[in-house]
Amino acid sequence: MSVDLVGFLGVVLVAYVVPGPDFLVVVRSATDHPAKGRAAALGAQSGLCVHMLAAAIGLSVLAARSPVIYDAIKLLGAAYLVHRGSGR
């Protein structure tokens, strides 16, 4: 299997640099308190790095092709957000 490393790195760079909804969360948190902004930025960047790593090793393709795995990831993410939103 041949991988176009330069093309892949280009896509990763663009996905990493272009602001998305996480940017608004970081800005909103930073205007509330600088420490909250740093925590939000660290969380957003950590999530992005995990996603890019998953894409690099092919887990994203597996999740896209398997509805069961995709639903499991989606439910785990929702459970985590509910947990974080409960204030604990």
C-alpha positions as CSV (number, residue, x, y, z in Angstrom):
1,M,0.0,0.0,0.0
2,S,1.5,3.3,-1.1
3,V,0.8,6.4,0.9
4,D,1.3,9.9,-0.5
5,L,3.0,11.4,2.6
6,V,3.3,14.9,1.3
7,G,-0.4,15.0,0.4
8,F,-1.4,13.5,3.7
9,L,0.7,16.1,5.6
10,G,-0.8,18.9,3.5
11,V,-4.3,17.8,4.4
12,V,-3.4,17.5,8.1
13,L,-1.8,20.9,8.1
14,V,-4.9,22.5,6.5
15,A,-7.3,20.7,8.9
16,Y,-5.1,21.8,11.8
17,V,-4.8,25.5,10.8
18,V,-8.4,26.3,9.7
19,P,-10.5,27.5,12.6
20,G,-13.6,25.6,13.4
21,P,-16.3,25.5,16.1
22,D,-13.6,24.7,18.7
23,F,-12.1,28.1,18.1
24,L,-15.3,29.8,19.3
25,V,-15.3,27.7,22.4
26,V,-11.7,28.7,23.2
27,V,-12.5,32.4,22.6
28,R,-15.6,32.3,24.7
29,S,-13.7,30.5,27.5
30,A,-10.8,32.9,27.3
31,T,-13.0,35.9,27.6
32,D,-14.5,34.4,30.8
33,H,-11.2,33.6,32.4
34,P,-7.7,33.1,30.9
35,A,-7.2,29.8,32.7
36,K,-10.4,28.5,31.2
37,G,-9.3,29.6,27.8
38,R,-6.0,27.7,28.1
39,A,-7.8,24.6,29.3
40,A,-10.3,24.8,26.4
41,A,-7.4,25.3,23.9
42,L,-5.5,22.4,25.3
43,G,-8.6,20.2,25.1
44,A,-9.4,21.2,21.5
45,Q,-5.8,20.7,20.4
46,S,-5.6,17.3,22.2
47,G,-8.8,16.2,20.5
48,L,-7.5,17.3,17.1
49,C,-4.2,15.5,17.6
50,V,-6.0,12.3,18.5
51,H,-8.3,12.6,15.5
52,M,-5.3,13.2,13.2
53,L,-3.5,10.2,14.7
54,A,-6.6,8.0,14.2
55,A,-6.7,9.1,10.6
56,A,-3.1,8.4,10.1
57,I,-3.4,4.8,11.3
58,G,-6.6,4.1,9.6
59,L,-9.1,4.1,12.5
60,S,-11.2,6.8,10.9
61,V,-11.8,4.6,7.8
62,L,-12.7,1.7,10.1
63,A,-15.2,3.9,12.0
64,A,-16.6,5.3,8.8
65,R,-17.2,1.8,7.4
66,S,-18.6,0.2,10.5
67,P,-21.9,1.7,11.8
68,V,-21.5,-0.2,15.2
69,I,-18.0,1.3,15.8
70,Y,-19.1,4.7,14.7
71,D,-22.2,4.6,17.0
72,A,-20.0,3.4,19.9
73,I,-17.6,6.3,19.4
74,K,-20.5,8.7,19.1
75,L,-22.1,7.5,22.3
76,L,-18.9,7.5,24.3
77,G,-18.3,11.1,23.1
78,A,-21.8,12.1,24.1
79,A,-21.4,10.4,27.5
80,Y,-18.2,12.3,28.1
81,L,-19.8,15.6,27.2
82,V,-22.7,14.9,29.6
83,H,-20.2,14.1,32.3
84,R,-18.3,17.3,31.6
85,G,-21.5,19.3,31.5
86,S,-22.7,18.0,34.9
87,G,-20.0,20.1,36.6
88,R,-18.1,17.3,38.3
